[in-house]
Amino acid sequence: MATLHPFSALRPRPERAKQVASVPYDVVNTEEARNLAAGNPLSFLHVSRPEIDLPEGTDIHSDAVYSQATDNFKTLIENCPLEKEDLPSVYLYRLIMGEHEQIGVVACCSVDEYDNDVIRKHERTRPDKEDDRTRHLLALRAQTGPVFLTYRARRDIDTMVMETMMANALYDFIADDGVQHTVWRVPDPVRFVQAFRDVPNLYIADGHHRAASASRARGEMKERGPQHTGDEEYNFFLAVVFPDDQLQILPYNRVVRDLNGQSKEEFLSQVKRFFEVFANGAAAPKAPRNWSMYLDNQWYGLKVPANAPKPRGAVASLDVALLQDRLLDPVLGIKDVRTDKRIDFVGGLRGTQELERLVNEGKAAVAFSLYPTNVADLLRVSDAGEIMPPKSTWFEPKLRDGLLIHGI
């Protein structure tokens, strides 16, 4: 059973929503965040990436950064202003990017259910990123960006969503990247709470570090409050829950800085030990178990030979895992993509042109374009209790931070 917890959102007025809403903190670096927020004092990036208001070179994990986040949050509450809803509510959040549309339910979910694996994971978290978001959450006493969850679609919930969308929207704007963001307040949140009680599991699609930090923050606040009851707001974390049949996953491509001491010819010879290799390949593979490789101004197609042993396990059969096990490790010597500085990752929204640019400019020696992981694979891996390789999925479009904030 999945628990939905209505909450009293802290939020901007409709006329300020577009100015406040910002991309998630972890899809931009400091320089990109500074450029996006330039000239816009209401941008939520001043809260989620507060180092942009400190001198260049400031350690992003220093005490000064979290103090700046607190100050900027207070300033935004006063100057925007941000206002708190009188009554706990549930919301709908629609994203439209080109021809793609998805509609999720915004509510808080149970930290206990995250800890007990009712809310399932497919990714390991990094301690440094957990530390950062836990400190940020405790400094603000608020969850400012939602965790992106999914569930196996249900017709009864779809019907309630469509009925709610007939009312006037609370927010409706098109962001600078062309994505349309629309939010409705649900008039009868109890119906949604009851409907989700029949959903056996929720799954983290994106936002593992936000969820993990909510769990850690709950532990710290529980220790501070001897009268802990389990009903406090810190026992829940902000989320948007989308049906699985509406999600869009783009490929998460790879670039590698060198050929592990090999010439182009030596490298290709080694690749042919593990793959069928085709010259003049497409820039993007057309089907699973196919890869495109960019090397020396040319695209190659890669395919696992038909007589190769079939991989065992939910993870081992993923394209990202096959590339790792059959090429990145044995040919390029990349054992751990989490720690090896020779590999980098490029989200599919940037297109294959970005892979070509990086190689052509000498910033990488070889690039790999992947077929995207599908949602069914994500659910299958999560249900098996396995962990996907890092950077297996890139979800688009992205939710915006700062529209609906959950105070703890």
C-alpha positions as CSV (number, residue, x, y, z in Angstrom):
1,M,0.0,0.0,0.0
2,A,1.3,3.5,-0.9
3,T,0.6,6.4,1.4
4,L,-0.1,9.8,0.1
5,H,0.1,12.6,2.6
6,P,-1.6,16.0,1.8
7,F,0.5,19.0,2.8
8,S,0.2,22.8,3.2
9,A,2.4,24.0,0.3
10,L,4.5,27.1,0.6
11,R,4.3,28.5,-2.9
12,P,4.6,31.7,-5.1
13,R,1.6,33.6,-6.4
14,P,0.6,32.5,-9.9
15,E,2.0,35.7,-11.5
16,R,5.4,35.0,-10.0
17,A,5.5,31.2,-10.7
18,K,7.6,31.4,-13.9
19,Q,10.2,33.6,-12.3
20,V,10.6,31.4,-9.2
21,A,10.5,28.0,-10.9
22,S,14.0,26.6,-11.6
23,V,15.6,23.5,-13.0
24,P,16.6,20.9,-10.5
25,Y,19.8,21.7,-8.6
26,D,21.6,18.6,-9.9
27,V,21.2,19.1,-13.6
28,V,23.3,22.3,-13.7
29,N,26.8,23.2,-12.4
30,T,27.6,26.4,-10.5
31,E,28.4,28.4,-13.7
32,E,25.3,27.2,-15.5
33,A,23.1,28.0,-12.4
34,R,24.7,31.5,-12.1
35,N,23.9,32.2,-15.8
36,L,20.3,31.0,-15.5
37,A,19.6,33.1,-12.4
38,A,21.3,36.2,-13.7
39,G,19.0,39.2,-13.5
40,N,16.3,37.2,-11.7
41,P,16.4,37.7,-7.9
42,L,13.3,35.4,-7.6
43,S,14.9,32.4,-9.3
44,F,14.9,29.4,-6.9
45,L,18.4,28.7,-8.0
46,H,19.4,31.3,-5.4
47,V,18.1,28.8,-2.8
48,S,19.0,25.5,-4.4
49,R,22.5,26.6,-5.6
50,P,23.3,29.4,-3.2
51,E,27.0,29.4,-4.1
52,I,26.0,31.5,-7.1
53,D,25.7,34.5,-4.7
54,L,29.1,33.9,-3.1
55,P,32.6,34.6,-4.6
56,E,33.8,32.3,-7.4
57,G,35.8,29.4,-6.1
58,T,33.7,29.1,-2.9
59,D,33.6,25.5,-1.7
60,I,30.1,24.4,-2.4
61,H,30.0,22.3,0.8
62,S,31.2,25.0,3.1
63,D,29.2,26.4,6.0
64,A,28.9,29.7,4.1
65,V,26.9,28.0,1.3
66,Y,24.2,26.6,3.6
67,S,24.0,29.8,5.6
68,Q,23.5,31.7,2.2
69,A,20.8,29.2,1.3
70,T,18.9,30.0,4.5
71,D,19.2,33.7,4.0
72,N,18.2,33.5,0.4
73,F,15.2,31.4,1.3
74,K,14.0,33.9,3.9
75,T,14.5,36.8,1.4
76,L,12.4,34.9,-1.2
77,I,9.6,34.2,1.2
78,E,9.4,37.9,2.1
79,N,10.0,39.5,-1.3
80,C,8.3,37.2,-3.7
81,P,6.3,36.5,-1.5
82,L,5.9,32.8,-0.9
83,E,2.6,32.0,0.9
84,K,1.5,28.9,2.8
85,E,-1.7,27.2,2.0
86,D,-4.3,27.2,4.8
87,L,-5.3,23.6,4.4
88,P,-3.3,20.5,3.4
89,S,-3.8,19.7,-0.3
90,V,-2.8,17.4,-3.1
91,Y,-1.9,18.8,-6.6
92,L,-1.6,17.7,-10.2
93,Y,1.5,18.6,-12.2
94,R,1.4,18.4,-16.0
95,L,4.5,18.6,-18.2
96,I,4.3,19.1,-22.0
97,M,7.5,18.9,-24.1
98,G,6.8,18.9,-27.8
99,E,4.4,16.0,-28.4
100,H,5.0,14.4,-25.1
101,E,2.7,14.9,-22.1
102,Q,2.7,13.5,-18.6
103,I,0.6,14.2,-15.5
104,G,1.6,13.4,-12.0
105,V,0.1,13.7,-8.5
106,V,2.0,16.0,-6.1
107,A,1.8,14.9,-2.5
108,C,4.1,13.8,0.3
109,C,5.2,10.2,0.6
110,S,6.2,8.2,3.7
111,V,9.8,8.1,4.8
112,D,9.0,4.8,6.5
113,E,7.8,3.3,3.2
114,Y,11.1,4.5,1.6
115,D,13.1,2.9,4.4
116,N,11.0,-0.4,4.2
117,D,11.3,-0.6,0.4
118,V,7.6,-0.1,-0.3
119,I,9.1,2.8,-2.3
120,R,11.6,0.9,-4.4
121,K,15.0,2.1,-5.6
122,H,17.2,1.2,-8.6
123,E,20.3,3.4,-7.9
124,R,23.0,3.7,-5.2
125,T,23.5,7.1,-3.7
126,R,26.8,8.9,-3.1
127,P,27.6,9.9,0.5
128,D,28.8,13.3,-0.5
129,K,25.6,14.1,-2.4
130,E,23.5,12.8,0.5
131,D,25.5,15.0,2.9
132,D,24.9,18.0,0.8
133,R,21.1,17.6,0.4
134,T,20.6,16.6,4.1
135,R,22.4,19.7,5.3
136,H,20.4,21.9,2.8
137,L,17.1,20.3,4.0
138,L,17.9,20.8,7.7
139,A,19.2,24.4,7.1
140,L,15.9,25.4,5.4
141,R,13.6,23.1,7.3
142,A,12.0,22.5,4.0
143,Q,12.0,20.2,1.0
144,T,12.2,22.5,-2.0
145,G,12.3,20.0,-4.9
146,P,10.2,16.9,-5.4
147,V,11.3,13.3,-5.8
148,F,10.2,11.9,-9.1
149,L,8.2,8.7,-8.5
150,T,6.3,6.3,-10.7
151,Y,3.7,3.5,-10.3
152,R,2.1,1.0,-12.5
153,A,-0.8,2.9,-14.1
154,R,-4.3,2.4,-12.9
155,R,-7.5,3.4,-14.8
156,D,-9.3,4.7,-11.6
157,I,-6.5,7.2,-10.9
158,D,-6.3,8.2,-14.5
159,T,-10.0,9.0,-14.4
160,M,-9.7,11.2,-11.2
161,V,-6.8,13.0,-12.8
162,M,-8.8,13.9,-15.9
163,E,-11.7,15.1,-13.8
164,T,-9.5,17.4,-11.8
165,M,-7.9,18.9,-14.9
166,M,-11.3,20.3,-16.0
167,A,-11.0,22.9,-13.3
168,N,-9.0,26.1,-13.6
169,A,-5.2,25.7,-13.2
170,L,-3.3,27.2,-10.3
171,Y,-0.2,27.7,-12.5
172,D,0.3,27.5,-16.3
173,F,3.4,28.8,-17.9
174,I,6.0,27.9,-20.6
175,A,9.5,27.9,-19.3
176,D,12.4,29.3,-21.3
177,D,13.3,25.8,-22.6
178,G,9.8,25.5,-24.2
179,V,8.4,23.0,-21.6
180,Q,4.9,23.8,-20.4
181,H,4.2,23.5,-16.7
182,T,0.6,23.4,-15.4
183,V,-0.4,22.8,-11.8
184,W,-3.9,22.2,-10.3
185,R,-5.0,22.0,-6.7
186,V,-7.1,18.9,-6.1
187,P,-10.4,19.9,-4.5
188,D,-10.9,16.5,-2.7
189,P,-7.5,15.1,-1.8
190,V,-9.0,12.2,0.2
191,R,-10.1,10.5,-3.0
192,F,-6.5,10.3,-4.2
193,V,-5.2,9.2,-0.8
194,Q,-7.7,6.4,-0.8
195,A,-7.0,5.4,-4.4
196,F,-3.2,5.1,-3.8
197,R,-3.9,2.7,-0.9
198,D,-4.5,0.1,-3.5
199,V,-1.1,0.8,-5.2
200,P,1.3,-1.8,-3.8
201,N,4.6,-0.1,-4.6
202,L,6.0,3.2,-5.8
203,Y,9.3,3.5,-7.6
204,I,11.9,6.2,-7.6
205,A,12.5,7.3,-11.2
206,D,14.7,10.3,-10.4
207,G,15.7,11.8,-7.1
208,H,17.4,9.1,-5.1
209,H,19.6,11.6,-3.3
210,R,16.6,13.8,-2.3
211,A,14.8,10.7,-0.9
212,A,17.8,9.4,0.9
213,S,18.5,12.9,2.5
214,A,14.8,13.1,3.6
215,S,15.4,9.8,5.4
216,R,18.6,11.0,7.0
217,A,17.1,14.3,8.0
218,R,14.1,12.5,9.6
219,G,16.5,10.5,11.7
220,E,18.3,13.6,13.0
221,M,15.1,15.5,13.7
222,K,13.6,12.4,15.5
223,E,16.6,12.4,17.8
224,R,16.2,16.1,18.6
225,G,12.5,15.7,19.4
226,P,11.8,13.4,22.3
227,Q,8.1,13.7,21.8
228,H,8.3,12.1,18.3
229,T,4.9,10.7,17.3
230,G,5.4,9.7,13.6
231,D,2.9,12.3,12.4
232,E,5.4,15.2,12.1
233,E,5.9,16.6,8.7
234,Y,9.6,15.4,8.6
235,N,8.2,11.9,8.4
236,F,7.2,12.6,4.8
237,F,9.0,13.8,1.7
238,L,7.8,15.9,-1.3
239,A,7.1,13.9,-4.5
240,V,5.4,13.9,-7.8
241,V,4.0,10.5,-8.7
242,F,3.5,9.7,-12.4
243,P,2.0,6.6,-14.0
244,D,4.6,4.4,-15.7
245,D,2.9,4.5,-19.1
246,Q,3.5,8.3,-19.4
247,L,7.2,8.5,-18.7
248,Q,9.8,9.4,-21.2
249,I,13.4,8.1,-20.8
250,L,16.1,9.4,-23.1
251,P,19.5,7.8,-23.5
252,Y,22.4,8.5,-21.1
253,N,25.4,8.5,-23.4
254,R,29.1,8.0,-22.6
255,V,32.3,9.7,-23.6
256,V,35.8,8.5,-22.8
257,R,38.8,10.7,-22.8
258,D,41.4,8.2,-24.2
259,L,41.8,4.8,-25.7
260,N,43.6,3.3,-22.8
261,G,47.0,3.6,-24.5
262,Q,45.9,2.0,-27.8
263,S,46.0,3.2,-31.3
264,K,42.7,3.5,-33.2
265,E,43.5,0.3,-35.0
266,E,44.4,-1.6,-31.9
267,F,41.2,-0.3,-30.2
268,L,38.9,-1.4,-33.0
269,S,40.6,-4.8,-33.1
270,Q,39.8,-5.2,-29.4
271,V,36.2,-4.0,-29.8
272,K,35.7,-6.6,-32.5
273,R,36.5,-9.4,-30.0
274,F,33.2,-8.5,-28.2
275,F,31.0,-6.9,-30.8
276,E,30.1,-7.1,-34.5
277,V,31.3,-3.7,-35.8
278,F,29.8,-1.9,-38.8
279,A,31.4,1.1,-40.5
280,N,29.2,4.1,-41.4
281,G,26.7,3.4,-38.6
282,A,23.8,5.6,-37.5
283,A,24.5,8.3,-34.9
284,A,21.8,6.7,-32.6
285,P,20.9,3.0,-32.4
286,K,17.4,2.0,-33.5
287,A,16.9,-0.9,-31.2
288,P,18.1,-2.4,-27.9
289,R,21.3,-4.4,-27.8
290,N,22.7,-2.1,-30.5
291,W,25.2,0.8,-29.8
292,S,26.6,3.6,-31.9
293,M,30.3,4.6,-31.5
294,Y,31.9,7.8,-32.6
295,L,35.6,7.6,-33.3
296,D,37.9,9.7,-35.5
297,N,35.1,11.6,-37.3
298,Q,33.1,8.4,-38.0
299,W,30.1,6.6,-36.6
300,Y,30.3,2.8,-36.1
301,G,27.5,0.4,-35.3
302,L,28.0,-2.2,-32.6
303,K,26.0,-5.3,-32.0
304,V,26.4,-8.3,-29.7
305,P,27.0,-11.4,-31.8
306,A,24.0,-13.7,-32.0
307,N,26.0,-16.6,-30.6
308,A,27.1,-14.7,-27.5
309,P,26.0,-16.1,-24.1
310,K,22.8,-14.5,-22.9
311,P,23.4,-12.4,-19.7
312,R,21.7,-13.5,-16.5
313,G,19.8,-11.2,-14.2
314,A,17.7,-8.1,-14.5
315,V,20.7,-5.7,-14.6
316,A,23.2,-7.7,-16.7
317,S,20.9,-7.6,-19.7
318,L,20.6,-3.8,-19.8
319,D,22.4,-2.1,-22.6
320,V,24.4,0.1,-20.2
321,A,25.6,-3.0,-18.4
322,L,26.5,-4.8,-21.6
323,L,28.5,-1.9,-22.8
324,Q,30.3,-1.7,-19.5
325,D,31.0,-5.5,-19.3
326,R,31.9,-6.0,-22.9
327,L,33.8,-2.8,-23.8
328,L,34.4,-0.1,-21.1
329,D,36.0,-2.5,-18.7
330,P,37.9,-5.1,-20.8
331,V,38.9,-2.8,-23.7
332,L,39.2,0.7,-22.1
333,G,40.0,-0.4,-18.5
334,I,37.2,1.5,-16.9
335,K,36.3,-0.6,-13.8
336,D,34.1,1.8,-11.9
337,V,32.3,4.5,-13.7
338,R,31.5,6.2,-10.4
339,T,35.1,7.0,-9.7
340,D,37.0,6.8,-13.0
341,K,37.8,10.4,-14.2
342,R,38.3,9.2,-17.8
343,I,34.6,8.7,-18.5
344,D,31.8,11.3,-18.6
345,F,28.1,11.2,-19.3
346,V,25.9,13.2,-21.6
347,G,22.2,13.3,-21.3
348,G,20.2,12.4,-24.4
349,L,18.5,15.8,-24.6
350,R,21.9,17.2,-25.8
351,G,21.7,15.0,-28.8
352,T,24.5,13.1,-30.7
353,Q,25.9,16.4,-32.0
354,E,27.3,17.0,-28.5
355,L,29.1,13.6,-28.6
356,E,30.6,14.6,-32.0
357,R,31.6,18.0,-30.7
358,L,33.4,16.5,-27.7
359,V,35.4,14.1,-29.8
360,N,36.1,16.5,-32.7
361,E,37.4,19.1,-30.2
362,G,39.7,16.6,-28.6
363,K,37.9,16.6,-25.2
364,A,37.2,12.9,-25.7
365,A,38.7,10.1,-27.8
366,V,35.5,8.0,-28.3
367,A,31.8,8.4,-27.6
368,F,29.0,5.9,-27.3
369,S,25.4,6.6,-28.2
370,L,22.9,4.2,-26.4
371,Y,19.4,3.1,-26.9
372,P,17.4,4.4,-23.9
373,T,16.6,2.1,-21.0
374,N,12.8,1.6,-20.8
375,V,10.4,2.0,-17.9
376,A,9.7,-1.8,-17.8
377,D,13.4,-2.4,-17.2
378,L,13.5,0.1,-14.4
379,L,10.5,-1.6,-12.6
380,R,11.9,-5.0,-13.2
381,V,15.3,-4.1,-11.7
382,S,13.7,-2.4,-8.8
383,D,11.4,-5.3,-8.1
384,A,14.4,-7.7,-8.2
385,G,16.1,-5.6,-5.6
386,E,19.0,-5.0,-8.0
387,I,20.9,-1.8,-8.7
388,M,21.2,-0.2,-12.2
389,P,24.6,1.0,-13.3
390,P,25.1,4.7,-12.7
391,K,23.7,7.1,-15.3
392,S,21.3,4.5,-16.8
393,T,18.3,6.8,-17.3
394,W,17.8,10.4,-18.3
395,F,14.2,11.5,-17.7
396,E,12.7,14.4,-19.7
397,P,11.0,16.7,-19.2
398,K,12.3,17.8,-15.8
399,L,10.2,19.0,-12.9
400,R,10.8,22.5,-11.6
401,D,11.9,23.4,-8.1
402,G,10.3,26.1,-6.0
403,L,6.7,25.8,-7.1
404,L,5.4,23.7,-4.2
405,I,7.5,23.5,-1.1
406,H,7.0,21.2,1.9
407,G,8.0,22.6,5.2
408,I,9.3,20.2,7.9
